[in-house]
Amino acid sequence: MIFFVRQDVPLFEGIILDLFPGVDSPQPDFGVFLEALKDNIVKRKLQPVPWFIEKIIQACPLAYFTST
């Protein structure tokens, strides 16, 4: 199993750009997710501080890839 760490991302992006020059990688749209996330944080009487939301967003791909 291959694991990527945060330090691997720039290298990986560079390789992709070399393989596919001129192609922009799509950026995820977290609009609906962020609204639902903030609503649920408030419902649970927590504070929707930026670092907390960022950690949840970072954990989403991890949860996706470990469950497949």
JOLINJO-V821252 format. One line per field, one symbol per residue. ss: DSSP state (~ for helix, > for strand, _ for the rest). psi: psi as a letter, one per 20 degrees, with the letter a starting at -180 (. if undefined). burial: 1 if it has 9 or more other ideal C-beta (glycine too) atoms within 8 Angstrom, else 0. A space follows every 50 residues. Layout:
ss = ???
psi = ???
burial = ???
This chain:
ss = _______~~~~~~~~~~~~___________~~~~~~~~~~~~~______~ ~~~~~~~~~~~~~~~~~_
psi = pppprhihghgghggghhhmqipppqpqojggggghggghgghjkrpmqg hggghghhhghghghii.
burial = 00000000000110010000000000000000110011001100000100 011001100100000000
